[in-house]
Amino acid sequence: MDKKLVIAIDGFSSCGKSTVAKELAKQLGYTYIDSGAMYRAVTLYCIENGLIDDDGTVNEPVLEAVVSTIKIGFTYDADARVYKTWLNGQLVEDKIRTIGVSNKVSYVSKIGFVREQMVELQRQMGAEGGIVMDGRDIGTVVFPNADLKIFMTASVKVRAQRRYDELQAKGDNVTFDEVAANIEQRDYLDQHRDISPLRQADDAVVVDNSNLTREQQLTEIVRLVEQRQK
Ligand code: DC
C-alpha cells in the first residue's frame, strides 16, 4: 500500500487552494483540512463577543484569557471527505466565509497565542498522515517535514474575479473592487506579519494557476504526489 503522505498547500488568499486540496484529497482517499477555517472561527468569536474594533484592534488580554476555552470543532462528512467547522457548539461553516470575517481575520491570525493554539490543533489532526492541509504556514511551520509542499499563486485580478463570482453566487452583496481590495490587503498582512508570515518553503513546488484550468492544475499536482510515493 502507498505511504500515507502529508501534503501541505500554502499560498495567497483566494488562489483556489481549498478547491484543489479538496479534489486532491478525494482522489487520493485522504482527508482535507482547512487551517484557515480555524483562524476564521476565532475571528468570528471575536466579532460576536465584541473583542475586535472596526479598525481591527483586538482586545488581546481578554482574548488570551479565553482562547483556550474557545471550542473549535470539525464534523467529518465522510462522503465529501471534508470537515465542517463548529464554534462553541454552533455550526459556523457559512458565517466564517462572509466578507465581514475576511476583513478582520488577518488581525486575529497575526496574534502569537492564537497561532500557537491553532498549530497544535492542526498537528493533532494531521498526526496520522493521509491528509491534505491548506493554509499559509503549513509547509514552513506546521509540517516542516511534509512529504509534498505546494506553493500556489495566481494574479490578484484572477483571484478577485473568482472570489467575487463565488460571493455573488451566495448572494453576498459586495463589489468587485471591495473583493480585490480585501485580497490585496490580506496578501500584504499575511506576508508582513511578525509570526509565521506567508512565505514559500525552500523545498516547495510553485504552482501559478492564473492560466491553468482546475483539471490541468489537479493533474500537475497528482503527478507530483505520484513522484513522492515512489
Ligand atoms: O485560507 P483562508 O483565506 O480561509 O484563511 C483566512 C485567513 O487566515 C488568511 O487571511 C490568513 C489566515 N491563515 C493563516 O494565517 N495561517 C493559516 N495556516 C491559514 C490561514
py3Dmol code that shows the C-alpha trace and the ligand (Angstrom):
import py3Dmol

protein = """\
ATOM      1  CA  MET A   1       0.000   0.000   0.000  1.00  0.00           C
ATOM      2  CA  ASP A   2       1.171   3.540  -0.720  1.00  0.00           C
ATOM      3  CA  LYS A   3       2.569   5.571   2.149  1.00  0.00           C
ATOM      4  CA  LYS A   4       0.021   7.984   3.669  1.00  0.00           C
ATOM      5  CA  LEU A   5       1.559  11.327   2.857  1.00  0.00           C
ATOM      6  CA  VAL A   6       1.276  14.717   4.488  1.00  0.00           C
ATOM      7  CA  ILE A   7       0.603  17.238   1.724  1.00  0.00           C
ATOM      8  CA  ALA A   8       0.923  20.951   2.504  1.00  0.00           C
ATOM      9  CA  ILE A   9      -0.658  23.518   0.194  1.00  0.00           C
ATOM     10  CA  ASP A  10       0.217  27.112   1.027  1.00  0.00           C
ATOM     11  CA  GLY A  11      -0.287  30.308  -0.875  1.00  0.00           C
ATOM     12  CA  PHE A  12      -2.061  33.609  -1.258  1.00  0.00           C
ATOM     13  CA  SER A  13      -5.717  34.234  -0.419  1.00  0.00           C
ATOM     14  CA  SER A  14      -8.309  33.097  -2.939  1.00  0.00           C
ATOM     15  CA  CYS A  15      -5.962  31.343  -5.327  1.00  0.00           C
ATOM     16  CA  GLY A  16      -8.008  28.158  -5.281  1.00  0.00           C
ATOM     17  CA  LYS A  17      -6.009  26.264  -2.654  1.00  0.00           C
ATOM     18  CA  SER A  18      -9.045  24.763  -0.980  1.00  0.00           C
ATOM     19  CA  THR A  19     -10.679  23.721  -4.260  1.00  0.00           C
ATOM     20  CA  VAL A  20      -7.622  21.812  -5.424  1.00  0.00           C
ATOM     21  CA  ALA A  21      -6.887  20.492  -1.913  1.00  0.00           C
ATOM     22  CA  LYS A  22     -10.410  19.040  -1.659  1.00  0.00           C
ATOM     23  CA  GLU A  23     -10.230  17.485  -5.112  1.00  0.00           C
ATOM     24  CA  LEU A  24      -6.812  16.025  -4.390  1.00  0.00           C
ATOM     25  CA  ALA A  25      -7.930  14.593  -1.038  1.00  0.00           C
ATOM     26  CA  LYS A  26     -10.917  12.986  -2.707  1.00  0.00           C
ATOM     27  CA  GLN A  27      -8.817  11.459  -5.468  1.00  0.00           C
ATOM     28  CA  LEU A  28      -6.239  10.062  -3.018  1.00  0.00           C
ATOM     29  CA  GLY A  29      -8.748   8.967  -0.375  1.00  0.00           C
ATOM     30  CA  TYR A  30      -7.138  11.442   2.046  1.00  0.00           C
ATOM     31  CA  THR A  31      -8.687  13.893   4.499  1.00  0.00           C
ATOM     32  CA  TYR A  32      -8.767  17.582   3.641  1.00  0.00           C
ATOM     33  CA  ILE A  33      -8.099  20.010   6.495  1.00  0.00           C
ATOM     34  CA  ASP A  34      -8.768  23.732   6.096  1.00  0.00           C
ATOM     35  CA  SER A  35      -6.466  25.538   8.531  1.00  0.00           C
ATOM     36  CA  GLY A  36      -7.841  28.958   7.526  1.00  0.00           C
ATOM     37  CA  ALA A  37     -11.246  27.901   8.870  1.00  0.00           C
ATOM     38  CA  MET A  38      -9.736  27.783  12.361  1.00  0.00           C
ATOM     39  CA  TYR A  39      -8.459  31.376  12.174  1.00  0.00           C
ATOM     40  CA  ARG A  40     -11.798  32.417  10.705  1.00  0.00           C
ATOM     41  CA  ALA A  41     -13.657  30.755  13.598  1.00  0.00           C
ATOM     42  CA  VAL A  42     -11.571  32.612  16.205  1.00  0.00           C
ATOM     43  CA  THR A  43     -12.227  35.841  14.281  1.00  0.00           C
ATOM     44  CA  LEU A  44     -15.973  35.174  14.303  1.00  0.00           C
ATOM     45  CA  TYR A  45     -15.735  34.592  18.048  1.00  0.00           C
ATOM     46  CA  CYS A  46     -14.011  37.997  18.442  1.00  0.00           C
ATOM     47  CA  ILE A  47     -16.681  39.730  16.357  1.00  0.00           C
ATOM     48  CA  GLU A  48     -19.578  38.081  18.179  1.00  0.00           C
ATOM     49  CA  ASN A  49     -18.075  38.877  21.577  1.00  0.00           C
ATOM     50  CA  GLY A  50     -17.030  42.467  20.908  1.00  0.00           C
ATOM     51  CA  LEU A  51     -13.313  41.689  21.088  1.00  0.00           C
ATOM     52  CA  ILE A  52     -12.355  43.380  17.819  1.00  0.00           C
ATOM     53  CA  ASP A  53     -12.869  47.008  16.752  1.00  0.00           C
ATOM     54  CA  ASP A  54     -13.787  48.205  13.275  1.00  0.00           C
ATOM     55  CA  ASP A  55     -10.155  49.164  12.706  1.00  0.00           C
ATOM     56  CA  GLY A  56      -9.011  45.628  13.562  1.00  0.00           C
ATOM     57  CA  THR A  57      -7.745  46.315  17.081  1.00  0.00           C
ATOM     58  CA  VAL A  58      -8.161  43.136  19.112  1.00  0.00           C
ATOM     59  CA  ASN A  59      -8.708  43.115  22.861  1.00  0.00           C
ATOM     60  CA  GLU A  60      -5.746  40.787  23.342  1.00  0.00           C
ATOM     61  CA  PRO A  61      -5.774  40.480  27.152  1.00  0.00           C
ATOM     62  CA  VAL A  62      -9.379  39.276  27.125  1.00  0.00           C
ATOM     63  CA  LEU A  63      -8.841  37.045  24.083  1.00  0.00           C
ATOM     64  CA  GLU A  64      -5.748  35.494  25.654  1.00  0.00           C
ATOM     65  CA  ALA A  65      -7.678  34.743  28.833  1.00  0.00           C
ATOM     66  CA  VAL A  66     -10.429  32.914  26.949  1.00  0.00           C
ATOM     67  CA  VAL A  67      -8.653  31.484  23.897  1.00  0.00           C
ATOM     68  CA  SER A  68      -8.115  28.053  25.441  1.00  0.00           C
ATOM     69  CA  THR A  69     -11.847  27.810  26.202  1.00  0.00           C
ATOM     70  CA  ILE A  70     -12.909  28.519  22.614  1.00  0.00           C
ATOM     71  CA  LYS A  71     -14.007  25.204  21.206  1.00  0.00           C
ATOM     72  CA  ILE A  72     -13.295  24.834  17.523  1.00  0.00           C
ATOM     73  CA  GLY A  73     -14.534  21.554  16.226  1.00  0.00           C
ATOM     74  CA  PHE A  74     -14.992  19.797  12.950  1.00  0.00           C
ATOM     75  CA  THR A  75     -17.552  17.229  11.984  1.00  0.00           C
ATOM     76  CA  TYR A  76     -16.477  14.926   9.262  1.00  0.00           C
ATOM     77  CA  ASP A  77     -18.582  14.486   6.158  1.00  0.00           C
ATOM     78  CA  ALA A  78     -17.418  11.067   5.008  1.00  0.00           C
ATOM     79  CA  ASP A  79     -18.932  11.352   1.520  1.00  0.00           C
ATOM     80  CA  ALA A  80     -17.294  14.669   0.719  1.00  0.00           C
ATOM     81  CA  ARG A  81     -14.228  13.784   2.846  1.00  0.00           C
ATOM     82  CA  VAL A  82     -14.284  17.264   4.377  1.00  0.00           C
ATOM     83  CA  TYR A  83     -14.708  18.752   7.811  1.00  0.00           C
ATOM     84  CA  LYS A  84     -17.392  21.278   8.677  1.00  0.00           C
ATOM     85  CA  THR A  85     -16.415  23.936  11.175  1.00  0.00           C
ATOM     86  CA  TRP A  86     -18.107  24.390  14.557  1.00  0.00           C
ATOM     87  CA  LEU A  87     -17.550  27.142  17.103  1.00  0.00           C
ATOM     88  CA  ASN A  88     -18.665  26.531  20.667  1.00  0.00           C
ATOM     89  CA  GLY A  89     -21.414  24.154  19.572  1.00  0.00           C
ATOM     90  CA  GLN A  90     -22.629  26.277  16.652  1.00  0.00           C
ATOM     91  CA  LEU A  91     -22.195  25.227  13.012  1.00  0.00           C
ATOM     92  CA  VAL A  92     -20.396  28.245  11.518  1.00  0.00           C
ATOM     93  CA  GLU A  93     -19.305  26.974   8.109  1.00  0.00           C
ATOM     94  CA  ASP A  94     -21.203  29.747   6.254  1.00  0.00           C
ATOM     95  CA  LYS A  95     -20.697  32.543   8.764  1.00  0.00           C
ATOM     96  CA  ILE A  96     -16.907  32.251   8.704  1.00  0.00           C
ATOM     97  CA  ARG A  97     -16.837  32.761   4.903  1.00  0.00           C
ATOM     98  CA  THR A  98     -18.522  36.207   4.863  1.00  0.00           C
ATOM     99  CA  ILE A  99     -16.607  39.340   3.879  1.00  0.00           C
ATOM    100  CA  GLY A 100     -17.104  40.656   7.441  1.00  0.00           C
ATOM    101  CA  VAL A 101     -14.910  37.843   8.754  1.00  0.00           C
ATOM    102  CA  SER A 102     -12.499  38.027   5.779  1.00  0.00           C
ATOM    103  CA  ASN A 103     -11.880  41.708   6.512  1.00  0.00           C
ATOM    104  CA  LYS A 104     -10.854  41.023  10.105  1.00  0.00           C
ATOM    105  CA  VAL A 105      -9.155  37.640  10.011  1.00  0.00           C
ATOM    106  CA  SER A 106      -5.622  38.939   9.333  1.00  0.00           C
ATOM    107  CA  TYR A 107      -5.699  40.936  12.582  1.00  0.00           C
ATOM    108  CA  VAL A 108      -6.548  37.848  14.588  1.00  0.00           C
ATOM    109  CA  SER A 109      -4.281  35.406  12.757  1.00  0.00           C
ATOM    110  CA  LYS A 110      -1.202  37.521  13.442  1.00  0.00           C
ATOM    111  CA  ILE A 111      -1.513  37.069  17.219  1.00  0.00           C
ATOM    112  CA  GLY A 112       1.086  34.658  18.610  1.00  0.00           C
ATOM    113  CA  PHE A 113      -1.024  32.908  21.241  1.00  0.00           C
ATOM    114  CA  VAL A 114      -3.806  32.347  18.685  1.00  0.00           C
ATOM    115  CA  ARG A 115      -1.352  30.785  16.232  1.00  0.00           C
ATOM    116  CA  GLU A 116       0.187  28.529  18.897  1.00  0.00           C
ATOM    117  CA  GLN A 117      -3.194  27.094  19.744  1.00  0.00           C
ATOM    118  CA  MET A 118      -4.209  26.566  16.106  1.00  0.00           C
ATOM    119  CA  VAL A 119      -0.877  24.983  15.118  1.00  0.00           C
ATOM    120  CA  GLU A 120      -1.247  22.499  17.976  1.00  0.00           C
ATOM    121  CA  LEU A 121      -4.733  21.537  16.764  1.00  0.00           C
ATOM    122  CA  GLN A 122      -3.503  21.245  13.160  1.00  0.00           C
ATOM    123  CA  ARG A 123      -0.629  18.944  14.171  1.00  0.00           C
ATOM    124  CA  GLN A 124      -3.004  16.717  16.140  1.00  0.00           C
ATOM    125  CA  MET A 125      -5.352  16.465  13.179  1.00  0.00           C
ATOM    126  CA  GLY A 126      -2.558  15.564  10.778  1.00  0.00           C
ATOM    127  CA  ALA A 127      -0.617  13.217  13.036  1.00  0.00           C
ATOM    128  CA  GLU A 128      -1.666  10.035  11.225  1.00  0.00           C
ATOM    129  CA  GLY A 129      -0.795  11.269   7.732  1.00  0.00           C
ATOM    130  CA  GLY A 130      -3.092  10.788   4.758  1.00  0.00           C
ATOM    131  CA  ILE A 131      -4.003  14.470   4.804  1.00  0.00           C
ATOM    132  CA  VAL A 132      -4.054  17.466   2.538  1.00  0.00           C
ATOM    133  CA  MET A 133      -3.890  20.671   4.595  1.00  0.00           C
ATOM    134  CA  ASP A 134      -4.045  24.146   3.124  1.00  0.00           C
ATOM    135  CA  GLY A 135      -3.058  27.458   4.674  1.00  0.00           C
ATOM    136  CA  ARG A 136      -0.178  29.925   4.859  1.00  0.00           C
ATOM    137  CA  ASP A 137       2.418  28.249   7.102  1.00  0.00           C
ATOM    138  CA  ILE A 138       1.710  24.552   6.694  1.00  0.00           C
ATOM    139  CA  GLY A 139       4.934  23.718   4.844  1.00  0.00           C
ATOM    140  CA  THR A 140       7.057  26.179   6.829  1.00  0.00           C
ATOM    141  CA  VAL A 141       5.811  25.815  10.422  1.00  0.00           C
ATOM    142  CA  VAL A 142       3.044  23.260  10.976  1.00  0.00           C
ATOM    143  CA  PHE A 143       4.556  20.372   8.991  1.00  0.00           C
ATOM    144  CA  PRO A 144       8.117  21.358   8.015  1.00  0.00           C
ATOM    145  CA  ASN A 145       8.715  17.692   7.105  1.00  0.00           C
ATOM    146  CA  ALA A 146       5.655  17.381   4.874  1.00  0.00           C
ATOM    147  CA  ASP A 147       6.130  14.861   2.058  1.00  0.00           C
ATOM    148  CA  LEU A 148       4.961  17.321  -0.576  1.00  0.00           C
ATOM    149  CA  LYS A 149       4.774  21.117  -0.323  1.00  0.00           C
ATOM    150  CA  ILE A 150       2.954  23.154  -2.923  1.00  0.00           C
ATOM    151  CA  PHE A 151       3.069  26.951  -3.025  1.00  0.00           C
ATOM    152  CA  MET A 152       0.118  28.201  -5.042  1.00  0.00           C
ATOM    153  CA  THR A 153      -0.300  31.582  -6.572  1.00  0.00           C
ATOM    154  CA  ALA A 154      -2.309  33.489  -9.199  1.00  0.00           C
ATOM    155  CA  SER A 155      -2.643  37.141 -10.197  1.00  0.00           C
ATOM    156  CA  VAL A 156      -4.744  39.464  -7.966  1.00  0.00           C
ATOM    157  CA  LYS A 157      -7.162  40.082 -10.847  1.00  0.00           C
ATOM    158  CA  VAL A 158      -7.804  36.393 -11.436  1.00  0.00           C
ATOM    159  CA  ARG A 159      -8.186  35.714  -7.718  1.00  0.00           C
ATOM    160  CA  ALA A 160     -10.541  38.669  -7.141  1.00  0.00           C
ATOM    161  CA  GLN A 161     -12.757  37.616 -10.042  1.00  0.00           C
ATOM    162  CA  ARG A 162     -13.038  34.058  -8.733  1.00  0.00           C
ATOM    163  CA  ARG A 163     -13.860  35.174  -5.180  1.00  0.00           C
ATOM    164  CA  TYR A 164     -16.299  37.827  -6.457  1.00  0.00           C
ATOM    165  CA  ASP A 165     -18.174  35.244  -8.539  1.00  0.00           C
ATOM    166  CA  GLU A 166     -18.315  32.926  -5.528  1.00  0.00           C
ATOM    167  CA  LEU A 167     -19.693  35.617  -3.193  1.00  0.00           C
ATOM    168  CA  GLN A 168     -22.220  36.806  -5.795  1.00  0.00           C
ATOM    169  CA  ALA A 169     -23.480  33.250  -6.224  1.00  0.00           C
ATOM    170  CA  LYS A 170     -24.046  33.098  -2.469  1.00  0.00           C
ATOM    171  CA  GLY A 171     -25.985  36.375  -2.586  1.00  0.00           C
ATOM    172  CA  ASP A 172     -23.305  38.344  -0.683  1.00  0.00           C
ATOM    173  CA  ASN A 173     -23.738  41.977  -1.674  1.00  0.00           C
ATOM    174  CA  VAL A 174     -20.147  43.068  -2.442  1.00  0.00           C
ATOM    175  CA  THR A 175     -18.458  44.940  -5.273  1.00  0.00           C
ATOM    176  CA  PHE A 176     -15.531  43.626  -7.319  1.00  0.00           C
ATOM    177  CA  ASP A 177     -13.344  46.484  -6.018  1.00  0.00           C
ATOM    178  CA  GLU A 178     -14.154  45.602  -2.432  1.00  0.00           C
ATOM    179  CA  VAL A 179     -13.138  41.988  -3.020  1.00  0.00           C
ATOM    180  CA  ALA A 180      -9.910  42.980  -4.821  1.00  0.00           C
ATOM    181  CA  ALA A 181      -9.015  45.426  -2.027  1.00  0.00           C
ATOM    182  CA  ASN A 182      -9.590  42.718   0.581  1.00  0.00           C
ATOM    183  CA  ILE A 183      -7.326  40.302  -1.286  1.00  0.00           C
ATOM    184  CA  GLU A 184      -4.528  42.855  -1.654  1.00  0.00           C
ATOM    185  CA  GLN A 185      -4.785  43.832   1.967  1.00  0.00           C
ATOM    186  CA  ARG A 186      -4.655  40.209   3.120  1.00  0.00           C
ATOM    187  CA  ASP A 187      -1.671  39.461   0.836  1.00  0.00           C
ATOM    188  CA  TYR A 188       0.190  42.332   2.443  1.00  0.00           C
ATOM    189  CA  LEU A 189      -0.749  41.481   6.019  1.00  0.00           C
ATOM    190  CA  ASP A 190      -0.134  37.738   5.542  1.00  0.00           C
ATOM    191  CA  GLN A 191       3.358  38.379   4.158  1.00  0.00           C
ATOM    192  CA  HIS A 192       4.372  41.063   6.613  1.00  0.00           C
ATOM    193  CA  ARG A 193       3.209  39.758   9.972  1.00  0.00           C
ATOM    194  CA  ASP A 194       5.970  39.030  12.510  1.00  0.00           C
ATOM    195  CA  ILE A 195       4.969  35.475  13.356  1.00  0.00           C
ATOM    196  CA  SER A 196       4.856  32.780  10.658  1.00  0.00           C
ATOM    197  CA  PRO A 197       4.452  35.145   7.705  1.00  0.00           C
ATOM    198  CA  LEU A 198       3.325  33.678   4.411  1.00  0.00           C
ATOM    199  CA  ARG A 199       6.410  32.606   2.523  1.00  0.00           C
ATOM    200  CA  GLN A 200       7.339  29.869   0.153  1.00  0.00           C
ATOM    201  CA  ALA A 201       9.178  26.977   1.840  1.00  0.00           C
ATOM    202  CA  ASP A 202      12.582  26.366   0.233  1.00  0.00           C
ATOM    203  CA  ASP A 203      11.520  22.889  -0.850  1.00  0.00           C
ATOM    204  CA  ALA A 204       8.025  23.864  -2.087  1.00  0.00           C
ATOM    205  CA  VAL A 205       6.940  23.456  -5.692  1.00  0.00           C
ATOM    206  CA  VAL A 206       5.383  26.656  -7.074  1.00  0.00           C
ATOM    207  CA  VAL A 207       2.120  26.293  -8.988  1.00  0.00           C
ATOM    208  CA  ASP A 208       0.849  29.501 -10.647  1.00  0.00           C
ATOM    209  CA  ASN A 209      -2.676  28.726 -11.740  1.00  0.00           C
ATOM    210  CA  SER A 210      -3.558  32.084 -13.391  1.00  0.00           C
ATOM    211  CA  ASN A 211      -3.735  30.320 -16.740  1.00  0.00           C
ATOM    212  CA  LEU A 212      -4.462  26.751 -15.698  1.00  0.00           C
ATOM    213  CA  THR A 213      -7.837  25.048 -15.643  1.00  0.00           C
ATOM    214  CA  ARG A 214      -8.797  23.173 -12.488  1.00  0.00           C
ATOM    215  CA  GLU A 215      -8.193  19.897 -14.303  1.00  0.00           C
ATOM    216  CA  GLN A 216      -4.720  20.915 -15.518  1.00  0.00           C
ATOM    217  CA  GLN A 217      -3.765  22.016 -12.045  1.00  0.00           C
ATOM    218  CA  LEU A 218      -5.011  18.823 -10.416  1.00  0.00           C
ATOM    219  CA  THR A 219      -3.188  16.682 -12.996  1.00  0.00           C
ATOM    220  CA  GLU A 220       0.050  18.529 -12.275  1.00  0.00           C
ATOM    221  CA  ILE A 221      -0.270  18.087  -8.515  1.00  0.00           C
ATOM    222  CA  VAL A 222      -1.257  14.409  -8.779  1.00  0.00           C
ATOM    223  CA  ARG A 223       1.896  13.899 -10.858  1.00  0.00           C
ATOM    224  CA  LEU A 224       3.945  15.422  -8.023  1.00  0.00           C
ATOM    225  CA  VAL A 225       2.217  13.183  -5.463  1.00  0.00           C
ATOM    226  CA  GLU A 226       2.980  10.090  -7.540  1.00  0.00           C
ATOM    227  CA  GLN A 227       6.652  11.072  -7.670  1.00  0.00           C
ATOM    228  CA  ARG A 228       6.728  11.325  -3.856  1.00  0.00           C
ATOM    229  CA  GLN A 229       5.029   7.940  -3.449  1.00  0.00           C
ATOM    230  CA  LYS A 230       7.699   6.127  -5.424  1.00  0.00           C
TER     231      LYS A 230
END
"""
ligand_1 = """\
20
DC
O -7.326 30.332 3.704
P -8.274 31.429 4.178
O -8.360 32.596 3.239
O -9.617 30.902 4.556
O -7.583 31.963 5.517
C -8.134 33.018 6.243
C -7.041 33.834 6.905
O -6.398 33.058 7.915
C -5.945 34.351 5.982
O -6.142 35.713 5.664
C -4.673 34.174 6.756
C -5.009 33.282 7.901
N -4.331 31.991 7.874
C -3.113 31.914 8.490
O -2.598 32.914 8.991
N -2.475 30.710 8.555
C -3.015 29.618 8.014
N -2.374 28.449 8.101
C -4.262 29.690 7.361
C -4.885 30.898 7.298
"""
view = py3Dmol.view(width=600, height=400)
view.addModel(protein, "pdb")
view.setStyle({"model": 0}, {"cartoon": {"style": "trace"}})
view.addModel(ligand_1, "xyz")
view.setStyle({"model": 1}, {"stick": {}})
view.zoomTo()
view.show()
